[in-house]
Each structure stands twice: as structure tokens, then as C-alpha cells.
Amino acid sequence: MRAVLTSHGGMIIALLLVLVICFRFMLQDYATALTYFISGGITVYIGTIVSSIVRALRTYKSVYGKTVTLIFDDDLLTFQSDDRSSSVKWASIARILTLKDAILIFPYRHVGICSMIPLSAMDKDAQTFFFKKVTEARKPPNA
């Protein structure tokens, strides 16, 4: 549900719903109720934007200037910094997108989370191991 609400289609649906409700208020001549509805909607919208900006700035400040080490294991892909560590099972990588200079990893289905690995950070052996593990994890168990 969260992915629908944060997508462009979800925003269009929400906007259409708001417009339908506004037209209903205007047709029934509920000017006061319409005013409260619009002011409440604007307040929620501005609050959502401000909280998103604050969250993005907090994340940026927490990771700026840090070095992240990638650890390739037989079972896990681990991202490790001085104060944090995050691991993903190879099988949970839903898809990867290979660009000219980087690889984008989408570890979960239907969630807008991705991690980026610069190709310059991996030698050819590491790249081969990475793609081999992702390919093996995607194969059905009986294949």
C-alpha cells in the first residue's frame, strides 16, 4: 500500500479523490466545510513534504563522508561502515540494473529501496563473483 501512495499513479488517484470531494462540497454549498477540508489537506501535504526533506537531510548527514566496505560472502552481501552494518541474502535481491559506471541493487520486491555499487570499486573477479551469486540465487532449487 505504501508503494501505491508514494507512486505517481497513487498521487494522481489521491488528487482526483480530493477534487471529487471538493466538487461535492461546492455543489451542496458547504463553503465552511470545504474551507476546512482544503486547509486540512494543504496542512497534511506541507507536513509530508517537510518530513520528507528532514528525513532526507538526516540520512545525508549520517552517511556523508563515510566509507562503505562491501563484503561478498557465500550467503550474504554485506555493506559495512564504521558504525553500521547491513546484510542482504543473495536470494532476496529482486533485481539488478547494470549501468555504465555502477550497479543498482533492488533487494526487495515492491519497495523503492535500492543500493548502488560503483563498478570502479570492484575488480573483475569481484564483479564475476557478484553476478554469479545473483544468478545462482535466482535459479529455482531443482534447476
N, C-alpha and C positions, 0 to 999 in steps of 0.2 A: 504494500500500500504506500509506503514511504517513497518508493521509486516513482510511482504514478504521480504523487503530489509534487515531486521535485522536477518532473519532466516538463517539456514544453507543452505536450498534449494535456497533461494534468492542469497546467496553468490556464490553458485555453478553456478547458471544461469549467474550472472554477470561475473564470471571468464571465463565461456565458451564464452560469448559475447566478452570479451576482447581478448581472444585467436583467435576467428574468425576474428576480426578486424586486429589483428597483422599479421595473415597469409595473409590477403588480401593485406596489405601494403607490405609484403615481396614478394608476387607473382607479384605485379605490380612495384616492385623496387623503392618504395618510402622510401628510407632509412631515409631521413631527417624528413619526416612526421611521420614515425614510432618512431624515437627517441623522437620527441616532444610528441607524443601520450603516449609513455611509461613513460617518465619523468613526464608528467602531471598526469597520473594515479597513479604513485608512490607518488607524492606530495599529491594528494587527499586522498589516502589510509593512509599515515602517519598522515595527518591532522585529519582524522577521528579517528584514534587510540589515538592521543594526546588529542583531545577534549573529547573523552570518558573517558580517565583517569582523566583529570582535573575535569570533571563533577562528577565522582565517588568520587574523593578526597574531593571535595567541599561538597557533600552530607554527606560523612562520618564525616567530621569535624563539620557539622551543627547538627548532631544527636548524636555524641559520648558523652557518659556520661549522657545523659538526661533520665529522667523517663517519660514514656508514660502511661497515665491512660486510660483505656477502660471504656466507658460509654455505657451501654446497655439500650436503650430506646425502647418504643413500635414501633417507626417508624425508628429509626436510630441507627447505630453503630458508635460511635464517638471515635476517637483517639485524645487525648489531652495532650500536654506538656505545659511547662511554657510559651512558646512564640507562639505556633501554635496549631491549631485545624483542624481536618479533619473529615468529616462525610460522611457516606455511607448509602443509604437506603437499608433496608434488601432485597428488591426486586431486587436491582441492583447487588447483589452478584451472579456472574455467576456460580461459583463452589467453593467447598472447598475440601481440601485434608487433611485428618487427619493422622498425623504421630504418632510415639511413644510418643514424648515429646512436640509436637506443632501442631497447626492447621495453614494451609496456606489458605488465603482467596484471591480469584481472583475476584475482584469486577466488572470487565468489560469484555465483550466478545472480543476476538481477539486482546487483548493488553497484553503485557508481564509484567503487573504490578501485584504484589501480596504483601500482608501483612502477617506477621507471628505473631501469638499469642501463647506464651508458655503455655502449659496446667498447669504448676505449678502456673501460675498467676491467674487461675480461680478455684474456689471451685466447687463442684459437682452441686450446684444449678445454678451457672452461666453457667456451661457447658450445663446443661439441657435446660436453657432458650435460650442460643445461638443456639443450634441445633433445638429447637422448632421453633424459629423465622425464621431460614433459611428454614426449611421445610415448614412452613406456607407461606412464601413469594414465594416459587416455585410452590405452588398449583395454578391451574387455578382458576379464580374468581368464577366460577359456581360449583366447586367441593365441 
